[in-house]
């Protein structure tokens, strides 16, 4: 990559982005309490706002003073079990306050936090425990049977066991037989003397956040406390948030995901706000919590927001503080119609928008469409409109072949340079070298940058469909299809074709309405009718073969399992 050419390209982009960025928002990142460790932020708020709720969970609030004391105690227990700086500790928990306490206690010691998906089965759990080398695990009593299946092949020597409701109003402890070797009840750790103070090294390894494993076994992304702090501070700067206690987040997305970690752990604690944790999605409970705790932000699927709107008690809910509701379009796409319906019901201040562009390797929050919703420009732009980079981050679009920056409007690989890009993949120098080059993370994502300097995401390069050499991006076709008033959801996958190389196949669910195909809902639509409509909405080579479905195969994390659709697509094309 020609560095001089790249810097010229970036200077031009930054000038454009400064114009596009919403008025009043800084182009530079601001650290509210300075560049100090995350547990030190908790200690600060414990001194200055001891009674402020840090966490709300299942009817119980934990103040900053209580949280800081618990972090000290659990870090003392970890220290006495032999955990030292650099040692990995697995946190095998769902959304509970204990997750936050354990994570902060690990960081306080200078050890390494390894969040592990509590939905894992034995083989998946064994991989991450073995790969990370974690010798201590914090888990739930109900997860012990799965953990027991792998203990003979992982390095774990000590287990800290809690109950799901131990820090809820119910205060139910774990079911743990007395004197079980190698297993300690949470209450014992919570009553321990604090660990000796350990100086914070913001650049030391602090977390291994594992990727989803879509291209093989999950890899551990090496992150530091500086990465965590920068992500929080830059996203707060990009959205005009301050350390005034006003950041109150409703978080039901899993905090073992890095996006959940940012929303439900890091941002509240750094900004002195409150994490309103939910163990799982429940629209009735969510609506109550939004008003009761004056929640200012949440992240949910488009379907979640529609569920809230359909609650009979919605009209009486107080959503006056909810000024930044964020959506993720896993299945149903966020549309102007959904946004307007939400805003007319929740209030003009509550503008529903897509969350942010990012990935585990960058700590997720790299570009945001915040403040760019006027006239629905963000939703009507080419898919998916991601907005401008957060302060301190550079995003470029380069040639996959040469790595050189491409002219505005041309499609290429999205690359990211920021203070939160991972140090590397844990014990995987080959994968690290493939994606980290000259300080830039090569994402493998297709995108383009518009004349206004805003990023458009077009999907993973491996998902791109080539029709007679022409590039078809599934995300683009999906968005165009969902602009038909009768289409609820679309998932586009490739299928081999003897003459064209590949063709797109769209699996579509329809809005409730008059019957379409026999036995299927839909506003009078048939697959043939939708294909005909598509010919007027997109270039001919992008028009997909359509199949109408009642439901989609789903992953445990709420995404459409496209890999299962690929074989069905092949059968459809082969069958004519």
Secondary structure as UniProt FT lines:
FT   HELIX           3..20
FT   TURN            23..24
FT   TURN            32..33
FT   HELIX           38..48
FT   TURN            50..51
FT   STRAND          53..57
FT   TURN            58..59
FT   STRAND          60..63
FT   HELIX           64..80
FT   TURN            81..82
FT   TURN            85..86
FT   STRAND          88..92
FT   HELIX           97..109
FT   STRAND          112..115
FT   TURN            118..119
FT   HELIX           122..132
FT   STRAND          136..140
FT   HELIX           141..143
FT   HELIX           144..150
FT   HELIX           151..153
FT   STRAND          158..162
FT   TURN            164..167
FT   TURN            169..170
FT   TURN            178..179
FT   TURN            181..182
FT   STRAND          183..185
FT   HELIX           186..190
FT   TURN            202..203
FT   STRAND          205..210
FT   TURN            214..215
FT   STRAND          220..224
FT   HELIX           225..238
FT   TURN            239..240
FT   STRAND          248..251
FT   TURN            255..256
FT   HELIX           258..261
FT   HELIX           262..266
FT   HELIX           267..270
FT   TURN            271..272
FT   STRAND          274..277
FT   HELIX           283..292
FT   TURN            293..294
FT   STRAND          297..301
FT   HELIX           302..309
FT   TURN            312..313
FT   HELIX           314..316
FT   TURN            320..321
FT   STRAND          324..328
FT   HELIX           336..346
FT   TURN            348..349
FT   STRAND          353..354
FT   HELIX           360..362
FT   STRAND          367..368
FT   TURN            370..371
FT   HELIX           374..376
FT   HELIX           377..380
FT   STRAND          385..389
FT   TURN            391..392
FT   STRAND          394..398
FT   TURN            400..402
FT   TURN            408..409
FT   STRAND          412..417
FT   TURN            419..420
FT   TURN            426..427
FT   HELIX           429..435
FT   STRAND          436..437
FT   TURN            438..439
FT   STRAND          440..449
FT   TURN            451..452
FT   STRAND          455..460
FT   HELIX           461..463
FT   STRAND          465..467
FT   TURN            468..469
FT   STRAND          470..472
FT   HELIX           474..482
FT   TURN            485..486
FT   STRAND          487..497
FT   TURN            498..500
FT   STRAND          501..510
FT   TURN            518..519
FT   HELIX           527..535
FT   TURN            536..537
FT   HELIX           540..542
FT   STRAND          545..548
FT   TURN            556..557
FT   HELIX           562..574
//
